[in-house]
Amino acid sequence: MPHRTIRDVIREQHILTAGEDSTVREAARRMADAKVGAILVVRGGLLIGIFTERDALNRVLAAGLDPDATHLAEVMTLEPRTVSASRSLGYALHTMHSGGFRHLPVVDNDRPVGMVSVRDALGSELMQFERELDDFEHIATSL
């Protein structure tokens, strides 16, 4: 796993972006539809921030803000840490762990090209584990 590149992880990924004038509700609906925990905020195609499910909870709901009237520009994380697609997944995991966050935008010349999350790190390993569980269940029912 640590030797996989981020490029490998994001190869089939469709990134989710929104403008800074989008409302929190619009962003949350799009995140829910895409089944992701974060959306990249862009201006002119360049990454300017990130809005995550934690931001929705801590900066909007807990603060008593109206998600229909609050724009992402007011509650997003500005200038998030980023990573290049050529870096290793291990590097991305270390960056997320040391920074205390679960999503790391992948950029090329400040243009978002993907996003790595803690869940992505388990991608192939989780599929292998599920295959092993299926094999085990098949063996157990055969006995």
SULRA-V605107 format. One record per residue. RES is the residue in three letters. D_FIRST is the distance of its C-alpha to the first C-alpha in Angstrom with 1 decimal. Layout:
# SULRA-V605107
RES,D_FIRST
RES,D_FIRST
This chain:
# SULRA-V605107
MET,0.0
PRO,3.8
HIS,5.4
ARG,5.5
THR,8.9
ILE,10.6
ARG,13.0
ASP,10.8
VAL,10.2
ILE,14.0
ARG,15.4
GLU,17.4
GLN,18.0
HIS,21.6
ILE,22.0
LEU,24.7
THR,27.3
ALA,30.7
GLY,33.5
GLU,34.5
ASP,37.7
SER,36.0
THR,36.9
VAL,34.5
ARG,35.6
GLU,34.8
ALA,31.3
ALA,30.7
ARG,32.0
ARG,29.8
MET,26.7
ALA,27.8
ASP,28.5
ALA,25.1
LYS,23.5
VAL,21.7
GLY,22.1
ALA,22.9
ILE,24.9
LEU,25.1
VAL,28.7
VAL,30.1
ARG,33.4
GLY,34.4
GLY,30.9
LEU,29.5
LEU,27.3
ILE,29.5
GLY,27.9
ILE,25.7
PHE,27.1
THR,25.1
GLU,26.1
ARG,26.5
ASP,28.9
ALA,30.8
LEU,31.2
ASN,32.0
ARG,33.7
VAL,35.5
LEU,36.2
ALA,36.6
ALA,38.7
GLY,40.9
LEU,40.4
ASP,41.2
PRO,38.2
ASP,40.7
ALA,42.2
THR,39.3
HIS,37.5
LEU,33.9
ALA,35.3
GLU,36.7
VAL,33.6
MET,30.5
THR,28.4
LEU,29.8
GLU,27.8
PRO,24.3
ARG,21.7
THR,19.8
VAL,17.1
SER,17.2
ALA,15.1
SER,14.6
ARG,12.6
SER,9.0
LEU,7.1
GLY,7.3
TYR,10.9
ALA,11.5
LEU,10.5
HIS,12.8
THR,15.4
MET,15.6
HIS,15.9
SER,18.4
GLY,20.3
GLY,20.5
PHE,19.5
ARG,17.2
HIS,17.5
LEU,17.0
PRO,19.0
VAL,17.8
VAL,21.0
ASP,22.7
ASN,26.0
ASP,26.1
ARG,25.8
PRO,23.1
VAL,20.8
GLY,18.3
MET,16.9
VAL,13.6
SER,13.9
VAL,12.4
ARG,12.8
ASP,10.7
ALA,7.6
LEU,8.4
GLY,9.4
SER,8.2
GLU,7.8
LEU,11.2
MET,12.7
GLN,12.0
PHE,13.6
GLU,16.4
ARG,17.1
GLU,17.4
LEU,19.7
ASP,21.8
ASP,22.1
PHE,23.2
GLU,25.7
HIS,27.0
ILE,27.7
ALA,29.3
THR,31.6
SER,32.5
LEU,33.8
